[in-house]
Amino acid sequence: MLEDDEQVVAWLSLEDYKDRAAYSITAEVSVYVDAARRRRGYARTLLDHAIAKAPPLGIERLVAVAFGHNEPSIALFAAAGFEHWGLLPGITRLDGRPADIVILGRAVGA
Ligand SMILES: CC(C)(COP(=O)(O)OP(=O)(O)OC[C@H]1O[C@@H](n2cnc3c(N)ncnc32)[C@H](O)[C@@H]1OP(=O)(O)O)[C@@H](O)C(=O)NCCC(=O)NCCS
């Protein structure tokens, strides 16, 4: 979590990507910043911290899952070295319409 004036303004989480043992080297990263406090570098600060802290936790790969139209998120992860690892076309519904999911990833360890 990132606090500004004693208020939580951003958070990042690392979760198991899947609970099967073979996936134990991979974590899914999610990050959210208060809408009124975006473009101040908060997400990048949290993401760089997570990238640095992941290897000592045994994490070798980070993945992020985002809507295909979520340009801020895709730009954030690209700027932090994530690559496009996958597309899941139309697997969600937003306002009744199919929406794509993209999977972004990067190596952080071996
Ligand atoms: C995506 C999100 C986390 C970015 O947070 P942020 O604090 O505004 O991002 P930062 O200020 O750290 O931006 C870092 C870089 O990301 C990219 N970026 C962030 N927002 C962007 C936008 N609206 N348009 C284009 N690029 C953007 C830029 O490369 C930026 O670097 P720059 O400001 O030097 O150009 C924020 O918009 C958010 O909370 N969105 C809703 C939740 C979400 O989509 N989370 C991601 C799914 S896990």
The ligand as an SDF file (V2000), in Angstrom:
LIG
                    3D

 48 50  0  0  0  0  0  0  0  0999 V2000
   -3.1210    1.5900  -14.3760 C   0  0  0  0  0  0  0  0  0  0  0  0
   -2.9120    2.4160  -13.1000 C   0  0  0  0  0  0  0  0  0  0  0  0
   -2.5990    1.4590  -11.9400 C   0  0  0  0  0  0  0  0  0  0  0  0
   -1.7160    3.3760  -13.3370 C   0  0  0  0  0  0  0  0  0  0  0  0
   -1.4560    4.0620  -12.0960 O   0  0  0  0  0  0  0  0  0  0  0  0
   -0.6490    5.4590  -12.0730 P   0  0  0  0  0  0  0  0  0  0  0  0
   -0.1910    5.6980  -10.6770 O   0  0  0  0  0  0  0  0  0  0  0  0
   -1.4720    6.5070  -12.7060 O   0  0  0  0  0  0  0  0  0  0  0  0
    0.5840    5.1430  -13.0100 O   0  0  0  0  0  0  0  0  0  0  0  0
    2.0150    5.8980  -12.9670 P   0  0  0  0  0  0  0  0  0  0  0  0
    1.7980    7.3560  -12.6930 O   0  0  0  0  0  0  0  0  0  0  0  0
    2.9180    5.1600  -12.0300 O   0  0  0  0  0  0  0  0  0  0  0  0
    2.4780    5.7300  -14.4750 O   0  0  0  0  0  0  0  0  0  0  0  0
    3.6360    4.9700  -14.8230 C   0  0  0  0  0  0  0  0  0  0  0  0
    3.6640    4.8300  -16.3340 C   0  0  0  0  0  0  0  0  0  0  0  0
    2.5310    4.0700  -16.7760 O   0  0  0  0  0  0  0  0  0  0  0  0
    2.0570    4.5990  -18.0290 C   0  0  0  0  0  0  0  0  0  0  0  0
    0.7240    5.1730  -17.8510 N   0  0  0  0  0  0  0  0  0  0  0  0
    0.0360    5.2870  -16.6870 C   0  0  0  0  0  0  0  0  0  0  0  0
   -1.1790    5.8280  -16.9050 N   0  0  0  0  0  0  0  0  0  0  0  0
   -1.2590    6.0570  -18.2360 C   0  0  0  0  0  0  0  0  0  0  0  0
   -2.2750    6.5940  -19.0800 C   0  0  0  0  0  0  0  0  0  0  0  0
   -3.4570    7.0260  -18.6000 N   0  0  0  0  0  0  0  0  0  0  0  0
   -2.0280    6.6730  -20.4140 N   0  0  0  0  0  0  0  0  0  0  0  0
   -0.8520    6.2590  -20.9180 C   0  0  0  0  0  0  0  0  0  0  0  0
    0.1630    5.7420  -20.1640 N   0  0  0  0  0  0  0  0  0  0  0  0
   -0.0590    5.6350  -18.8480 C   0  0  0  0  0  0  0  0  0  0  0  0
    3.0620    5.6760  -18.4150 C   0  0  0  0  0  0  0  0  0  0  0  0
    4.1130    5.0540  -19.1440 O   0  0  0  0  0  0  0  0  0  0  0  0
    3.5410    6.1450  -17.0660 C   0  0  0  0  0  0  0  0  0  0  0  0
    4.7930    6.7730  -17.1010 O   0  0  0  0  0  0  0  0  0  0  0  0
    4.8410    8.3860  -17.3740 P   0  0  0  0  0  0  0  0  0  0  0  0
    3.8540    9.0240  -16.4580 O   0  0  0  0  0  0  0  0  0  0  0  0
    6.2830    8.7380  -17.0860 O   0  0  0  0  0  0  0  0  0  0  0  0
    4.4630    8.5640  -18.8210 O   0  0  0  0  0  0  0  0  0  0  0  0
   -4.1520    3.2820  -12.7630 C   0  0  0  0  0  0  0  0  0  0  0  0
   -4.5660    3.9500  -13.9400 O   0  0  0  0  0  0  0  0  0  0  0  0
   -5.3120    2.4790  -12.2080 C   0  0  0  0  0  0  0  0  0  0  0  0
   -5.4170    2.2680  -10.9970 O   0  0  0  0  0  0  0  0  0  0  0  0
   -6.2090    1.9970  -13.1010 N   0  0  0  0  0  0  0  0  0  0  0  0
   -7.3650    1.2110  -12.6590 C   0  0  0  0  0  0  0  0  0  0  0  0
   -6.9360   -0.1470  -12.1430 C   0  0  0  0  0  0  0  0  0  0  0  0
   -6.2140   -0.9590  -13.1790 C   0  0  0  0  0  0  0  0  0  0  0  0
   -6.5180   -0.9350  -14.3610 O   0  0  0  0  0  0  0  0  0  0  0  0
   -5.2050   -1.7270  -12.6940 N   0  0  0  0  0  0  0  0  0  0  0  0
   -4.4010   -2.5590  -13.5630 C   0  0  0  0  0  0  0  0  0  0  0  0
   -4.9530   -3.9570  -13.6390 C   0  0  0  0  0  0  0  0  0  0  0  0
   -4.0370   -4.9960  -12.5640 S   0  0  0  0  0  0  0  0  0  0  0  0
  1  2  1  0
  2  3  1  0
  2  4  1  0
  2 36  1  0
  4  5  1  0
  5  6  1  0
  6  7  2  0
  6  8  1  0
  6  9  1  0
  9 10  1  0
 10 11  2  0
 10 12  1  0
 10 13  1  0
 13 14  1  0
 14 15  1  0
 15 16  1  0
 15 30  1  0
 16 17  1  0
 17 18  1  0
 17 28  1  0
 18 19  1  0
 18 27  1  0
 19 20  2  0
 20 21  1  0
 21 22  1  0
 21 27  2  0
 22 23  1  0
 22 24  2  0
 24 25  1  0
 25 26  2  0
 26 27  1  0
 28 29  1  0
 28 30  1  0
 30 31  1  0
 31 32  1  0
 32 33  2  0
 32 34  1  0
 32 35  1  0
 36 37  1  0
 36 38  1  0
 38 39  2  0
 38 40  1  0
 40 41  1  0
 41 42  1  0
 42 43  1  0
 43 44  2  0
 43 45  1  0
 45 46  1  0
 46 47  1  0
 47 48  1  0
M  END
$$$$
